[in-house]
Amino acid sequence: MASPPLAIGARDSADLRNRGCARRKSRIKERSRPSGRAAPNKIKELEMTDFFREVQDDYRRDQLMAFWKRYLGWIIAAVFLVIVGSAAWAIYQHFRAEADQAAGARYEAALQLLRTGKSAQAMASLEKIGRDGPAGYASLAKLVAADQTATHDPAAGIKAYDSLVDDANYNLNLKKVAQLRAAFLRLDIDSPKEFEQRYAALANANEPYRNSFRELLALAALKAGDDTAAGNWLDAIITDPSAPDSLRQRANAFLALVQAGKLPTSHPAAAKQQPAPAQQSAPQPTPKPAPAQPPK
């Protein structure tokens, strides 16, 4: 008969434990609940914000994965092309440097032949460089070959210079030099009027060898007996601040003679006696060593 009270006591103990757990959970919930009337709304807003953020992160991740799967082959191909292109450019630069060095050696050898008086061999070498050498050394070789032709035959030299001037692929700076050297030769061949018509445009303020052309135009005017035109060309040299001092001194001397009326009206050799200034003109067509590096 003692067992029923024990059973009732066990049920009471279980009920007490359950009620204690419920009360503890309730107190914990009360302590963790935010204060204020708007707290539940804020909690819901935060929960919704976190939800949308997670959705957006998942969407971005899916987009990135889709982009990667779609363009992975293209990206790999682009990287491969960049690597191959860089390697090809380095190889091209290497072989180009070797070709330039070989052409430079051939060019120096041709100049050495000129210095030793072996003109025929030098001309053959220069012509070969002009045909198959790199652009810079080919341009220099053609100009030196034209200089050699001009020393033996001025008329043929003029044609050689003119062919360089008319070549659309020829170096622009050396083309100006060829024009000036042809002008030195034409001063004794062309009439003063033809000479002025041909070269007056090269004496404007934008031309690199303008003062040398002005000096030649002044000599051509003196040949024609036009002291006024000669004085104008010489005055343009004197007033040009970029004119070399040596050329300005010659212009002053010529101008003083013109004003005094003591300069002969015909002196075809005058141009040959006047060396071209270092900064504004090129040397007369004589075989001289060319610069070590080709023009770019």
C-alpha positions, 0 to 999 in steps of 0.5 A, a space after each residue: 500500500 506504500 507504492 501509490 504515495 511514491 508514484 504521486 511524489 514522482 509525478 509532482 517532482 516532474 511537474 515541478 521541474 517542468 514548471 521551473 524550466 518554463 519559468 527560467 525560459 520565460 525569464 531569459 526571454 524577458 531579459 533578452 527582449 528589447 525595450 520599447 514599443 517599436 522593438 518588435 518592428 525593428 527586429 523584423 526589419 533587421 531580420 528582413 534586411 539580413 534576409 535580403 542581404 543573403 539573397 543578394 550575396 547569393 545572387 551575386 555569387 551565382 552571377 559571378 559563377 555564371 560569368 566565369 563558366 561562360 567566359 573562362 575559355 576567352 579569358 584563358 585565350 586572352 592571357 595566352 595571347 598576351 604571353 605569346 605576343 610578349 614573347 614574339 615582340 621580344 624575339 622580334 626586337 632581338 633579331 632587329 637589333 642583330 640586323 641593325 648591328 650587322 647593317 651598321 658594320 657593313 655601313 662603316 666598312 663602306 665608309 672605310 672603303 671611301 676613305 681608302 679611295 676604293 670608290 667602286 667597291 664602296 658604291 657597290 656596298 652602299 647600293 646593296 645596303 640601300 636595297 636590303 638594309 634596315 630603314 635607317 642605314 638604308 637612308 644613310 647609304 643612299 645619301 652617301 651614294 648620291 654624294 659620291 655621284 655628285 662629286 664626279 658628275 654634278 648633273 647626275 648628283 642632282 638627279 640622285 638627290 631629286 630621286 631621294 626627295 621624290 621617294 615617299 618612303 625616304 627619311 624626312 630629315 635626310 630628304 631635307 638634307 638632299 634638297 639642300 645639297 641639290 641646291 648647292 649644285 643647282 646654284 651654278 646650273 639653274 637661272 636665278 629665276 628658276 632657282 628662286 622658284 624652286 627653293 624660295 618655299 624652303 626658306 620660310 620660318 618653318 624649315 630647318 635649313 631655312 637660313 642656308 637656303 636664304 644664303 643661296 637665294 641671296 647669291 642667286 639674286 646677286 647673280 641676277 644683279 638684284 641687290 634689293 632681293 639679295 639684301 632682303 634674303 641676307 637681312 632675313 638671316 641676320 634677324 633670325 635669332 636661330 641662325 648660327 653665328 658663322 652664317 650671320 657673320 657671312 650675311 653681315 659681310 655680304 650685306 655690307 658689300 651689297 650696300 656699298 655696291 662692291 660685290 660683283 653681280 656674277 660669281 657662280 663659285 661663291 656658293 661653293 666657297 661658303 661652308 654650310 652652317 652646322 646647325 642650319 644646313 648640311 655639308 656640301 656633297 663630299 664623302 664624310 663619315 655619317 653618324 654612328 646611329 641611323 635616323 629613327 
